[in-house]
Amino acid sequence: MKSLKLEIPLTSYATEAELPLDEQTLVEQARQATYKSYAPYSNFHVGAALLLEDGTVFTASNQENAAYPSGSCAERSAVFYVGANYPDKKIKAIAVLARPGTGDIFQAVSPCGNCRQSLLEYEHRQKQPIRLLMLQPKGGIIAMDSIADLLPVKFDADDLFGK
């Protein structure tokens, strides 16, 4: 038996001000998207903002449904919208923020497993990494240069076709 250790590369920023301006704006737009969330059951409001290669930004929020799991996460809502309406545009980055309750306190959150897999599919589809921005538990921002870093033992289309 051989034991392996996985390492996940990420960059930690003490404050949002350390990010490039377009990424600061992306984080703020994800923050604002949480206020459009429909989360009457979990009261956990998530916002996502996608930055396309041409500078266009699209936002989305989680949309819950009494017939769980019929709702949609913010990240998948955003990426599916872009994929359906702008299939030839490449996604440069995504910011994801969460706001539990009714206040203005934000907490660190990363994409769920379904969102990770969905984002990985778009990364594979566009043959270019998607940068991920998230809050850190004690403030600041964590950035990952590729969604694949969230899934170090990933499954994608290459696995289907034996590549």
C-alpha atoms as an extended CHARMM CRD file, in Angstrom:
* protein
*
       163  EXT
         1         1  MET       CA              0.0000000000        0.0000000000        0.0000000000  PROA      1               0.0000000000
         2         2  LYS       CA              1.1920000000        3.4770000000       -0.8410000000  PROA      2               0.0000000000
         3         3  SER       CA             -0.1030000000        6.6270000000        0.8140000000  PROA      3               0.0000000000
         4         4  LEU       CA             -0.4790000000        9.7250000000       -1.3410000000  PROA      4               0.0000000000
         5         5  LYS       CA             -0.8920000000       13.3320000000       -0.2660000000  PROA      5               0.0000000000
         6         6  LEU       CA             -2.8960000000       15.8310000000       -2.2730000000  PROA      6               0.0000000000
         7         7  GLU       CA             -2.0380000000       19.5050000000       -2.2230000000  PROA      7               0.0000000000
         8         8  ILE       CA             -4.4530000000       22.1830000000       -3.3340000000  PROA      8               0.0000000000
         9         9  PRO       CA             -2.9140000000       25.4080000000       -4.6310000000  PROA      9               0.0000000000
        10        10  LEU       CA             -4.6160000000       28.6250000000       -3.5840000000  PROA      10              0.0000000000
        11        11  THR       CA             -3.8010000000       32.2480000000       -2.9880000000  PROA      11              0.0000000000
        12        12  SER       CA             -4.8650000000       34.0330000000        0.1700000000  PROA      12              0.0000000000
        13        13  TYR       CA             -5.5840000000       37.7660000000        0.1080000000  PROA      13              0.0000000000
        14        14  ALA       CA             -5.8740000000       39.5470000000        3.4650000000  PROA      14              0.0000000000
        15        15  THR       CA             -8.4170000000       41.9830000000        2.0170000000  PROA      15              0.0000000000
        16        16  GLU       CA            -10.4660000000       42.3360000000       -1.1340000000  PROA      16              0.0000000000
        17        17  ALA       CA             -8.4540000000       45.4700000000       -1.9430000000  PROA      17              0.0000000000
        18        18  GLU       CA             -5.4790000000       43.2140000000       -2.8020000000  PROA      18              0.0000000000
        19        19  LEU       CA             -7.4160000000       41.7050000000       -5.7210000000  PROA      19              0.0000000000
        20        20  PRO       CA             -7.2500000000       43.1590000000       -9.2340000000  PROA      20              0.0000000000
        21        21  LEU       CA            -10.0140000000       45.7290000000       -9.7550000000  PROA      21              0.0000000000
        22        22  ASP       CA            -12.1480000000       43.4840000000      -11.9940000000  PROA      22              0.0000000000
        23        23  GLU       CA            -12.0910000000       40.7710000000       -9.3070000000  PROA      23              0.0000000000
        24        24  GLN       CA            -12.9590000000       43.2590000000       -6.5410000000  PROA      24              0.0000000000
        25        25  THR       CA            -15.9950000000       44.2150000000       -8.6210000000  PROA      25              0.0000000000
        26        26  LEU       CA            -16.8480000000       40.5430000000       -9.1620000000  PROA      26              0.0000000000
        27        27  VAL       CA            -16.8120000000       39.8620000000       -5.4100000000  PROA      27              0.0000000000
        28        28  GLU       CA            -19.0390000000       42.8730000000       -4.7790000000  PROA      28              0.0000000000
        29        29  GLN       CA            -21.4970000000       41.7580000000       -7.4410000000  PROA      29              0.0000000000
        30        30  ALA       CA            -21.6570000000       38.2770000000       -5.9100000000  PROA      30              0.0000000000
        31        31  ARG       CA            -22.3020000000       39.9410000000       -2.5450000000  PROA      31              0.0000000000
        32        32  GLN       CA            -25.1770000000       41.9640000000       -4.0120000000  PROA      32              0.0000000000
        33        33  ALA       CA            -26.5980000000       38.8670000000       -5.7290000000  PROA      33              0.0000000000
        34        34  THR       CA            -27.2240000000       37.2740000000       -2.3090000000  PROA      34              0.0000000000
        35        35  TYR       CA            -29.9990000000       39.8390000000       -1.8010000000  PROA      35              0.0000000000
        36        36  LYS       CA            -31.8490000000       38.3950000000       -4.8150000000  PROA      36              0.0000000000
        37        37  SER       CA            -31.7760000000       34.8860000000       -3.3810000000  PROA      37              0.0000000000
        38        38  TYR       CA            -35.0090000000       32.9880000000       -2.7830000000  PROA      38              0.0000000000
        39        39  ALA       CA            -34.1740000000       30.9330000000        0.3030000000  PROA      39              0.0000000000
        40        40  PRO       CA            -37.2940000000       30.6760000000        2.5060000000  PROA      40              0.0000000000
        41        41  TYR       CA            -36.4090000000       27.1620000000        3.7030000000  PROA      41              0.0000000000
        42        42  SER       CA            -32.6910000000       27.3160000000        4.4850000000  PROA      42              0.0000000000
        43        43  ASN       CA            -32.4500000000       31.0920000000        4.9840000000  PROA      43              0.0000000000
        44        44  PHE       CA            -28.9760000000       30.6920000000        3.4610000000  PROA      44              0.0000000000
        45        45  HSD       CA            -28.5090000000       33.2240000000        0.6770000000  PROA      45              0.0000000000
        46        46  VAL       CA            -25.8160000000       32.5460000000       -1.9020000000  PROA      46              0.0000000000
        47        47  GLY       CA            -24.7160000000       34.8320000000       -4.7130000000  PROA      47              0.0000000000
        48        48  ALA       CA            -22.4370000000       34.1120000000       -7.6420000000  PROA      48              0.0000000000
        49        49  ALA       CA            -20.9130000000       36.4340000000      -10.2060000000  PROA      49              0.0000000000
        50        50  LEU       CA            -19.2780000000       35.1980000000      -13.4220000000  PROA      50              0.0000000000
        51        51  LEU       CA            -16.7130000000       37.2360000000      -15.3110000000  PROA      51              0.0000000000
        52        52  LEU       CA            -16.4740000000       36.4650000000      -19.0180000000  PROA      52              0.0000000000
        53        53  GLU       CA            -13.3040000000       36.9630000000      -21.0190000000  PROA      53              0.0000000000
        54        54  ASP       CA            -14.7880000000       40.0670000000      -22.6680000000  PROA      54              0.0000000000
        55        55  GLY       CA            -15.3920000000       41.7260000000      -19.2680000000  PROA      55              0.0000000000
        56        56  THR       CA            -19.1360000000       41.0360000000      -19.1140000000  PROA      56              0.0000000000
        57        57  VAL       CA            -20.4170000000       39.9910000000      -15.6760000000  PROA      57              0.0000000000
        58        58  PHE       CA            -23.4820000000       37.8590000000      -14.9790000000  PROA      58              0.0000000000
        59        59  THR       CA            -24.8860000000       37.2760000000      -11.5110000000  PROA      59              0.0000000000
        60        60  ALA       CA            -27.2190000000       34.6710000000      -10.0530000000  PROA      60              0.0000000000
        61        61  SER       CA            -28.4690000000       33.5650000000       -6.6670000000  PROA      61              0.0000000000
        62        62  ASN       CA            -29.7640000000       30.3700000000       -5.1620000000  PROA      62              0.0000000000
        63        63  GLN       CA            -33.4360000000       29.6330000000       -5.8090000000  PROA      63              0.0000000000
        64        64  GLU       CA            -35.0270000000       27.1370000000       -3.4210000000  PROA      64              0.0000000000
        65        65  ASN       CA            -38.1460000000       25.0630000000       -3.9260000000  PROA      65              0.0000000000
        66        66  ALA       CA            -40.4390000000       23.3000000000       -1.4530000000  PROA      66              0.0000000000
        67        67  ALA       CA            -39.9480000000       20.1630000000       -3.5450000000  PROA      67              0.0000000000
        68        68  TYR       CA            -36.2880000000       19.8470000000       -2.6220000000  PROA      68              0.0000000000
        69        69  PRO       CA            -33.9860000000       19.2920000000       -4.5910000000  PROA      69              0.0000000000
        70        70  SER       CA            -35.8360000000       21.1290000000       -7.3570000000  PROA      70              0.0000000000
        71        71  GLY       CA            -34.0970000000       24.4060000000       -6.5460000000  PROA      71              0.0000000000
        72        72  SER       CA            -30.8740000000       25.6770000000       -8.0250000000  PROA      72              0.0000000000
        73        73  CYS       CA            -27.6090000000       26.8500000000       -6.5280000000  PROA      73              0.0000000000
        74        74  ALA       CA            -26.2660000000       30.2890000000       -7.4530000000  PROA      74              0.0000000000
        75        75  GLU       CA            -23.2010000000       28.9050000000       -9.1980000000  PROA      75              0.0000000000
        76        76  ARG       CA            -25.1210000000       26.4970000000      -11.4290000000  PROA      76              0.0000000000
        77        77  SER       CA            -27.7710000000       29.1100000000      -12.1940000000  PROA      77              0.0000000000
        78        78  ALA       CA            -25.0390000000       31.4680000000      -13.4180000000  PROA      78              0.0000000000
        79        79  VAL       CA            -22.9670000000       28.9640000000      -15.3890000000  PROA      79              0.0000000000
        80        80  PHE       CA            -25.9940000000       27.3360000000      -17.0530000000  PROA      80              0.0000000000
        81        81  TYR       CA            -27.3520000000       30.7530000000      -18.0750000000  PROA      81              0.0000000000
        82        82  VAL       CA            -24.0570000000       31.7070000000      -19.6710000000  PROA      82              0.0000000000
        83        83  GLY       CA            -23.6920000000       28.2990000000      -21.3100000000  PROA      83              0.0000000000
        84        84  ALA       CA            -27.1970000000       28.4740000000      -22.7670000000  PROA      84              0.0000000000
        85        85  ASN       CA            -27.0700000000       32.0770000000      -23.9390000000  PROA      85              0.0000000000
        86        86  TYR       CA            -23.3810000000       32.6960000000      -24.6550000000  PROA      86              0.0000000000
        87        87  PRO       CA            -21.9670000000       29.2520000000      -25.5310000000  PROA      87              0.0000000000
        88        88  ASP       CA            -18.9420000000       30.6870000000      -27.3380000000  PROA      88              0.0000000000
        89        89  LYS       CA            -17.8840000000       33.0120000000      -24.5080000000  PROA      89              0.0000000000
        90        90  LYS       CA            -15.2500000000       31.8090000000      -22.0810000000  PROA      90              0.0000000000
        91        91  ILE       CA            -15.6850000000       32.1940000000      -18.3380000000  PROA      91              0.0000000000
        92        92  LYS       CA            -12.6460000000       33.8350000000      -16.7870000000  PROA      92              0.0000000000
        93        93  ALA       CA            -13.6420000000       33.7960000000      -13.0930000000  PROA      93              0.0000000000
        94        94  ILE       CA            -16.4520000000       33.2030000000      -10.6340000000  PROA      94              0.0000000000
        95        95  ALA       CA            -16.9740000000       34.6920000000       -7.1650000000  PROA      95              0.0000000000
        96        96  VAL       CA            -19.2140000000       32.9340000000       -4.6260000000  PROA      96              0.0000000000
        97        97  LEU       CA            -20.4520000000       34.4930000000       -1.3760000000  PROA      97              0.0000000000
        98        98  ALA       CA            -23.0180000000       33.4580000000        1.2240000000  PROA      98              0.0000000000
        99        99  ARG       CA            -25.1380000000       35.3740000000        3.6960000000  PROA      99              0.0000000000
       100       100  PRO       CA            -26.9810000000       33.3510000000        6.3300000000  PROA      100             0.0000000000
       101       101  GLY       CA            -30.0970000000       34.8750000000        7.8270000000  PROA      101             0.0000000000
       102       102  THR       CA            -31.4600000000       38.3260000000        7.1890000000  PROA      102             0.0000000000
       103       103  GLY       CA            -28.4810000000       40.4480000000        8.1460000000  PROA      103             0.0000000000
       104       104  ASP       CA            -25.4480000000       41.7240000000        6.2960000000  PROA      104             0.0000000000
       105       105  ILE       CA            -22.9000000000       39.2910000000        7.7220000000  PROA      105             0.0000000000
       106       106  PHE       CA            -21.2160000000       37.1550000000        5.0840000000  PROA      106             0.0000000000
       107       107  GLN       CA            -19.5370000000       33.8290000000        5.6830000000  PROA      107             0.0000000000
       108       108  ALA       CA            -17.0110000000       31.7000000000        3.8650000000  PROA      108             0.0000000000
       109       109  VAL       CA            -18.5160000000       29.0850000000        1.5930000000  PROA      109             0.0000000000
       110       110  SER       CA            -17.2560000000       26.9970000000       -1.2820000000  PROA      110             0.0000000000
       111       111  PRO       CA            -19.3030000000       25.4940000000       -4.1090000000  PROA      111             0.0000000000
       112       112  CYS       CA            -21.1590000000       22.2830000000       -3.2660000000  PROA      112             0.0000000000
       113       113  GLY       CA            -20.2680000000       19.0330000000       -5.0180000000  PROA      113             0.0000000000
       114       114  ASN       CA            -22.8880000000       19.4720000000       -7.7550000000  PROA      114             0.0000000000
       115       115  CYS       CA            -21.6530000000       22.9930000000       -8.4800000000  PROA      115             0.0000000000
       116       116  ARG       CA            -18.0240000000       21.8960000000       -8.4880000000  PROA      116             0.0000000000
       117       117  GLN       CA            -18.7880000000       19.2130000000      -11.0610000000  PROA      117             0.0000000000
       118       118  SER       CA            -20.8770000000       21.6040000000      -13.1740000000  PROA      118             0.0000000000
       119       119  LEU       CA            -18.1670000000       24.2700000000      -13.1390000000  PROA      119             0.0000000000
       120       120  LEU       CA            -15.5530000000       21.6400000000      -13.9720000000  PROA      120             0.0000000000
       121       121  GLU       CA            -17.5890000000       20.6840000000      -17.0520000000  PROA      121             0.0000000000
       122       122  TYR       CA            -17.4710000000       24.2820000000      -18.2980000000  PROA      122             0.0000000000
       123       123  GLU       CA            -13.7570000000       24.5010000000      -17.5830000000  PROA      123             0.0000000000
       124       124  HSD       CA            -13.2610000000       21.3280000000      -19.6350000000  PROA      124             0.0000000000
       125       125  ARG       CA            -15.6290000000       22.5870000000      -22.3550000000  PROA      125             0.0000000000
       126       126  GLN       CA            -13.7580000000       25.8730000000      -22.8150000000  PROA      126             0.0000000000
       127       127  LYS       CA            -10.3220000000       24.2690000000      -22.4050000000  PROA      127             0.0000000000
       128       128  GLN       CA             -9.3430000000       27.0810000000      -20.0690000000  PROA      128             0.0000000000
       129       129  PRO       CA             -9.3250000000       27.3010000000      -16.2750000000  PROA      129             0.0000000000
       130       130  ILE       CA            -11.9450000000       29.2590000000      -14.3570000000  PROA      130             0.0000000000
       131       131  ARG       CA            -10.5910000000       31.2450000000      -11.4110000000  PROA      131             0.0000000000
       132       132  LEU       CA            -12.6290000000       30.8700000000       -8.2040000000  PROA      132             0.0000000000
       133       133  LEU       CA            -12.9160000000       33.5970000000       -5.5470000000  PROA      133             0.0000000000
       134       134  MET       CA            -14.3550000000       32.8540000000       -2.0910000000  PROA      134             0.0000000000
       135       135  LEU       CA            -14.3350000000       34.4780000000        1.3230000000  PROA      135             0.0000000000
       136       136  GLN       CA            -11.9120000000       33.1470000000        3.9110000000  PROA      136             0.0000000000
       137       137  PRO       CA            -13.3070000000       32.0630000000        7.2930000000  PROA      137             0.0000000000
       138       138  LYS       CA            -11.5770000000       34.9250000000        9.1360000000  PROA      138             0.0000000000
       139       139  GLY       CA            -11.8140000000       37.5830000000        6.4390000000  PROA      139             0.0000000000
       140       140  GLY       CA            -10.1120000000       38.2220000000        3.1560000000  PROA      140             0.0000000000
       141       141  ILE       CA            -10.3460000000       36.1890000000       -0.0200000000  PROA      141             0.0000000000
       142       142  ILE       CA             -9.1560000000       32.7790000000       -1.1770000000  PROA      142             0.0000000000
       143       143  ALA       CA             -8.4810000000       32.4270000000       -4.8890000000  PROA      143             0.0000000000
       144       144  MET       CA             -8.0070000000       29.2030000000       -6.7940000000  PROA      144             0.0000000000
       145       145  ASP       CA             -6.7600000000       29.3670000000      -10.3670000000  PROA      145             0.0000000000
       146       146  SER       CA             -8.8020000000       26.3870000000      -11.5490000000  PROA      146             0.0000000000
       147       147  ILE       CA            -12.0210000000       24.6140000000      -10.6070000000  PROA      147             0.0000000000
       148       148  ALA       CA            -10.0920000000       21.3670000000      -11.1510000000  PROA      148             0.0000000000
       149       149  ASP       CA             -8.1480000000       22.2390000000       -7.9780000000  PROA      149             0.0000000000
       150       150  LEU       CA            -11.3820000000       21.7040000000       -6.0230000000  PROA      150             0.0000000000
       151       151  LEU       CA            -11.6630000000       18.1950000000       -7.4560000000  PROA      151             0.0000000000
       152       152  PRO       CA             -8.1510000000       16.7430000000       -7.4710000000  PROA      152             0.0000000000
       153       153  VAL       CA             -9.5630000000       13.2830000000       -8.2200000000  PROA      153             0.0000000000
       154       154  LYS       CA            -11.9900000000       14.5320000000      -10.8280000000  PROA      154             0.0000000000
       155       155  PHE       CA            -14.2920000000       12.9460000000      -13.3760000000  PROA      155             0.0000000000
       156       156  ASP       CA            -14.7440000000       14.6800000000      -16.7250000000  PROA      156             0.0000000000
       157       157  ALA       CA            -15.4060000000       13.9210000000      -20.3860000000  PROA      157             0.0000000000
       158       158  ASP       CA            -11.8870000000       12.5640000000      -20.8430000000  PROA      158             0.0000000000
       159       159  ASP       CA            -12.8230000000        9.7310000000      -18.4770000000  PROA      159             0.0000000000
       160       160  LEU       CA            -15.8800000000        8.8730000000      -20.5740000000  PROA      160             0.0000000000
       161       161  PHE       CA            -13.7860000000        8.4640000000      -23.6780000000  PROA      161             0.0000000000
       162       162  GLY       CA            -10.7130000000        6.8530000000      -22.1100000000  PROA      162             0.0000000000
       163       163  LYS       CA             -8.3380000000        9.7610000000      -22.7070000000  PROA      163             0.0000000000
